[in-house]
Amino acid sequence: MTNQETSASAEPGAGHPTISKTGIAESLHPELDRRLAAIESGAEAGSDFDAVSWVWMLLLGVVLPLVLLIWGWVG
C-alpha cells in the first residue's frame, strides 16, 4: 500500500478504504453496507431462549461436565 492510500484510508470520515490495483474493495462496499445496515436494524434478530433451551444449556454446559469431572476424579 502506498503512503497516499494509507493516509486516505486513515482519515476520519474518509469512508471505506479502496484498493486501486485490484478493485476488489469497490465491489464489496454495497454488500458490506447492506450487511451492516441489517445488523444495526436488528430486524432479523431472534427472540431470547425459551425455558426448555435454558434447561438444555444448563444440563449440557454445566451439570454434565461437572458430573464427568467428579466421575473421573472418583473413578
Distance bins in CASP14 RR format, pairs under 12 A and 6 or more apart:
PFRMAT RR
TARGET T0000
AUTHOR 0000-0000-0000
RMODE 2
METHOD distances of the structure
MODEL  1
1 7 0 0 0 0 0 1 0 0 0 0 0
1 8 0 0 0 0 1 0 0 0 0 0 0
1 9 0 0 0 0 1 0 0 0 0 0 0
1 10 0 0 0 0 0 1 0 0 0 0 0
1 17 0 0 0 0 1 0 0 0 0 0 0
1 18 0 0 0 0 0 1 0 0 0 0 0
1 19 0 0 0 0 1 0 0 0 0 0 0
1 20 0 0 0 0 1 0 0 0 0 0 0
1 21 0 0 0 0 1 0 0 0 0 0 0
1 22 0 0 0 0 0 1 0 0 0 0 0
1 25 0 0 0 0 0 1 0 0 0 0 0
2 8 0 0 0 0 1 0 0 0 0 0 0
2 9 0 0 0 0 0 1 0 0 0 0 0
2 18 0 0 0 0 0 1 0 0 0 0 0
2 19 0 0 0 0 0 1 0 0 0 0 0
2 20 0 0 0 0 1 0 0 0 0 0 0
2 21 0 0 0 0 1 0 0 0 0 0 0
3 9 0 0 0 0 0 1 0 0 0 0 0
3 10 0 0 0 0 0 1 0 0 0 0 0
4 10 0 0 0 0 0 1 0 0 0 0 0
4 11 0 0 0 0 0 1 0 0 0 0 0
4 17 0 0 0 0 0 1 0 0 0 0 0
4 18 0 0 0 0 0 1 0 0 0 0 0
4 20 0 0 0 0 1 0 0 0 0 0 0
5 11 0 0 0 0 0 1 0 0 0 0 0
5 14 0 0 0 0 0 1 0 0 0 0 0
5 17 1 0 0 1 0 0 0 0 0 0 0
5 18 1 0 0 1 0 0 0 0 0 0 0
5 19 1 0 0 1 0 0 0 0 0 0 0
5 20 1 0 0 1 0 0 0 0 0 0 0
5 21 0 0 0 0 1 0 0 0 0 0 0
5 25 0 0 0 0 0 1 0 0 0 0 0
6 14 0 0 0 0 0 1 0 0 0 0 0
6 17 0 0 0 0 1 0 0 0 0 0 0
6 18 0 0 0 0 0 1 0 0 0 0 0
6 19 0 0 0 0 0 1 0 0 0 0 0
7 14 0 0 0 0 1 0 0 0 0 0 0
7 17 0 0 0 0 0 1 0 0 0 0 0
8 14 1 0 1 0 0 0 0 0 0 0 0
8 15 0 0 0 0 1 0 0 0 0 0 0
8 16 0 0 0 0 0 1 0 0 0 0 0
8 17 1 0 0 1 0 0 0 0 0 0 0
8 18 1 0 0 1 0 0 0 0 0 0 0
8 19 0 0 0 0 0 1 0 0 0 0 0
8 20 0 0 0 0 1 0 0 0 0 0 0
9 15 0 0 0 0 1 0 0 0 0 0 0
9 16 0 0 0 0 1 0 0 0 0 0 0
9 17 1 1 0 0 0 0 0 0 0 0 0
9 18 1 0 0 1 0 0 0 0 0 0 0
9 19 0 0 0 0 1 0 0 0 0 0 0
9 20 0 0 0 0 0 1 0 0 0 0 0
9 25 0 0 0 0 1 0 0 0 0 0 0
10 17 0 0 0 0 1 0 0 0 0 0 0
11 17 0 0 0 0 1 0 0 0 0 0 0
15 25 0 0 0 0 0 1 0 0 0 0 0
15 29 0 0 0 0 1 0 0 0 0 0 0
15 32 0 0 0 0 0 1 0 0 0 0 0
15 33 0 0 0 0 0 1 0 0 0 0 0
16 24 0 0 0 0 0 1 0 0 0 0 0
16 25 1 0 0 1 0 0 0 0 0 0 0
16 26 0 0 0 0 1 0 0 0 0 0 0
16 27 0 0 0 0 0 1 0 0 0 0 0
16 28 0 0 0 0 1 0 0 0 0 0 0
16 29 1 0 1 0 0 0 0 0 0 0 0
16 30 0 0 0 0 0 1 0 0 0 0 0
16 31 0 0 0 0 0 1 0 0 0 0 0
16 32 1 0 0 1 0 0 0 0 0 0 0
16 33 0 0 0 0 1 0 0 0 0 0 0
16 36 0 0 0 0 0 1 0 0 0 0 0
17 23 0 0 0 0 0 1 0 0 0 0 0
17 24 0 0 0 0 0 1 0 0 0 0 0
17 25 1 0 0 1 0 0 0 0 0 0 0
17 26 0 0 0 0 0 1 0 0 0 0 0
17 28 0 0 0 0 0 1 0 0 0 0 0
17 29 0 0 0 0 0 1 0 0 0 0 0
17 32 0 0 0 0 0 1 0 0 0 0 0
18 24 0 0 0 0 1 0 0 0 0 0 0
18 25 1 0 1 0 0 0 0 0 0 0 0
18 26 1 0 0 1 0 0 0 0 0 0 0
18 27 0 0 0 0 0 1 0 0 0 0 0
18 28 0 0 0 0 0 1 0 0 0 0 0
18 29 0 0 0 0 1 0 0 0 0 0 0
19 25 1 0 1 0 0 0 0 0 0 0 0
19 26 1 0 0 1 0 0 0 0 0 0 0
19 27 0 0 0 0 0 1 0 0 0 0 0
19 28 0 0 0 0 1 0 0 0 0 0 0
19 29 0 0 0 0 0 1 0 0 0 0 0
20 26 0 0 0 0 1 0 0 0 0 0 0
22 28 0 0 0 0 0 1 0 0 0 0 0
23 29 0 0 0 0 0 1 0 0 0 0 0
24 31 0 0 0 0 0 1 0 0 0 0 0
24 32 0 0 0 0 0 1 0 0 0 0 0
25 31 0 0 0 0 0 1 0 0 0 0 0
25 32 0 0 0 0 1 0 0 0 0 0 0
26 32 0 0 0 0 0 1 0 0 0 0 0
28 34 0 0 0 0 0 1 0 0 0 0 0
28 35 0 0 0 0 1 0 0 0 0 0 0
28 36 0 0 0 0 0 1 0 0 0 0 0
29 35 0 0 0 0 0 1 0 0 0 0 0
29 36 0 0 0 0 0 1 0 0 0 0 0
30 36 0 0 0 0 0 1 0 0 0 0 0
30 37 0 0 0 0 0 1 0 0 0 0 0
31 37 0 0 0 0 0 1 0 0 0 0 0
31 38 0 0 0 0 0 1 0 0 0 0 0
32 38 0 0 0 0 0 1 0 0 0 0 0
32 39 0 0 0 0 0 1 0 0 0 0 0
33 39 0 0 0 0 0 1 0 0 0 0 0
33 40 0 0 0 0 0 1 0 0 0 0 0
34 40 0 0 0 0 0 1 0 0 0 0 0
34 41 0 0 0 0 0 1 0 0 0 0 0
35 41 0 0 0 0 0 1 0 0 0 0 0
35 42 0 0 0 0 0 1 0 0 0 0 0
35 44 0 0 0 0 0 1 0 0 0 0 0
36 42 0 0 0 0 0 1 0 0 0 0 0
37 43 0 0 0 0 1 0 0 0 0 0 0
37 44 0 0 0 0 0 1 0 0 0 0 0
38 44 1 0 0 1 0 0 0 0 0 0 0
38 45 0 0 0 0 1 0 0 0 0 0 0
39 45 0 0 0 0 1 0 0 0 0 0 0
47 53 0 0 0 0 0 1 0 0 0 0 0
48 54 0 0 0 0 1 0 0 0 0 0 0
48 57 0 0 0 0 0 1 0 0 0 0 0
49 55 0 0 0 0 1 0 0 0 0 0 0
49 56 0 0 0 0 1 0 0 0 0 0 0
49 57 1 0 0 1 0 0 0 0 0 0 0
49 58 0 0 0 0 0 1 0 0 0 0 0
50 56 0 0 0 0 0 1 0 0 0 0 0
50 57 0 0 0 0 0 1 0 0 0 0 0
51 57 0 0 0 0 0 1 0 0 0 0 0
51 58 0 0 0 0 0 1 0 0 0 0 0
52 58 0 0 0 0 0 1 0 0 0 0 0
52 59 0 0 0 0 0 1 0 0 0 0 0
53 59 0 0 0 0 0 1 0 0 0 0 0
53 60 0 0 0 0 0 1 0 0 0 0 0
54 60 0 0 0 0 0 1 0 0 0 0 0
54 61 0 0 0 0 0 1 0 0 0 0 0
54 62 0 0 0 0 0 1 0 0 0 0 0
55 61 0 0 0 0 0 1 0 0 0 0 0
55 62 0 0 0 0 0 1 0 0 0 0 0
55 63 0 0 0 0 1 0 0 0 0 0 0
56 62 0 0 0 0 0 1 0 0 0 0 0
56 63 0 0 0 0 0 1 0 0 0 0 0
56 64 0 0 0 0 0 1 0 0 0 0 0
57 63 0 0 0 0 0 1 0 0 0 0 0
57 64 0 0 0 0 0 1 0 0 0 0 0
58 64 0 0 0 0 1 0 0 0 0 0 0
58 65 0 0 0 0 0 1 0 0 0 0 0
58 66 0 0 0 0 0 1 0 0 0 0 0
59 65 0 0 0 0 0 1 0 0 0 0 0
59 66 0 0 0 0 0 1 0 0 0 0 0
59 67 0 0 0 0 1 0 0 0 0 0 0
60 66 0 0 0 0 0 1 0 0 0 0 0
60 67 0 0 0 0 0 1 0 0 0 0 0
60 68 0 0 0 0 0 1 0 0 0 0 0
61 67 0 0 0 0 0 1 0 0 0 0 0
61 68 0 0 0 0 0 1 0 0 0 0 0
61 69 0 0 0 0 0 1 0 0 0 0 0
62 68 0 0 0 0 0 1 0 0 0 0 0
62 69 0 0 0 0 0 1 0 0 0 0 0
63 69 0 0 0 0 0 1 0 0 0 0 0
63 70 0 0 0 0 0 1 0 0 0 0 0
64 70 0 0 0 0 0 1 0 0 0 0 0
64 71 0 0 0 0 0 1 0 0 0 0 0
65 71 0 0 0 0 0 1 0 0 0 0 0
65 72 0 0 0 0 0 1 0 0 0 0 0
66 72 0 0 0 0 0 1 0 0 0 0 0
66 73 0 0 0 0 0 1 0 0 0 0 0
67 73 0 0 0 0 0 1 0 0 0 0 0
67 74 0 0 0 0 0 1 0 0 0 0 0
68 74 0 0 0 0 0 1 0 0 0 0 0
68 75 0 0 0 0 0 1 0 0 0 0 0
69 75 0 0 0 0 0 1 0 0 0 0 0
END
